[in-house]
Amino acid sequence: MEVREIDWESRITPEVVKQFQTDGVVFFDQLIHPLWLQLVEMGIGRIMNGAGRKQMFFAGEEGAFIDTVRNWDITPEFQRLTYDSPIADILGRLIGSPRVWLLFDHVFVKDAGNCKRTPWHQDLTYWPVAGTQIASMWITIDPVPKHECLEYIAGSHRGPLYDGFDPPRAGEDPTLPFYGEGFPRLPDIEATRSQWDIRSWDITPGDVIVFHPGVLHGGGPTSQGRKRRTLSVRVFGEDVVFASRPPTRPTAPRTPGLQLQLKPGDPLRHPYYPRLRPLPANQRADFYE
């Protein structure tokens, strides 16, 4: 039987692009082929069994879970996924940029059951970048019911930008600030949920969520016996530049030396950020020509 790629191009309509610009988040059912999900699962397995750069949320507590970033350079499965699959093309179409770079890969593993929710936050607060052409694709290889899905506040990417939560102290108070200066403190969204336009979905592997990193979002908990293994592919386009953040804490993920080579406002071009589209010449020559 012939195996065909999913027709993603017909799904990225002008209306969907407008929705992404307005809401900052869009859901797509069955947009990623199961064969690409195999690469996601294999890559997460390699990271969890090897030397991936891991940190633990709620360490020492029931419901702790693993967060690991920027493993692309040591994970050939993620390299093939981002070069060969249509993920970069999909995201490039949504952000309106024919040139697409990888900001970083980000894996979350909640596999102990009874994992706590990820506190509300905006990713952009932690990253030393600014611009409009930026997006993350959230890909899970496990079924996720709506009440355990990542939740998003539609339109919140249009401002304001809040301070981030502080991961080591998240169990104490999920609004405690990461930097402690430069940004307003996070509101207590869980205590005022009815005041916000919160979106979430039932997820089946192959479904994806694409969101702007300025959108307020937080992850639902996992119940006993359930697990959630997720990869977020984070990319940016031509208008994204290096931006400063308060000096009280390093930005995440850590990028030593970046600020010695770029000044605020410079285009974000650095070996930390490999270009995915157009496909680099060495990829074309080595594998496709």
PyMOL commands that set and color helices and strands:
alter all, ss='L'
color gray80, all
select helices_A, chain A and resi 9-11+14-23+34-49+72-74+76-84+87-95+123-125+146-148+156-158+167-169+190-195+258-261+281-288
alter helices_A, ss='H'
color red, helices_A
select strands_A, chain A and resi 25-28+54-57+65-69+100-110+118-121+129-130+134-140+150-153+198-199+208-211+217-219+228-236+241-242+275-277
alter strands_A, ss='S'
color yellow, strands_A
deselect
rebuild
show_as cartoon
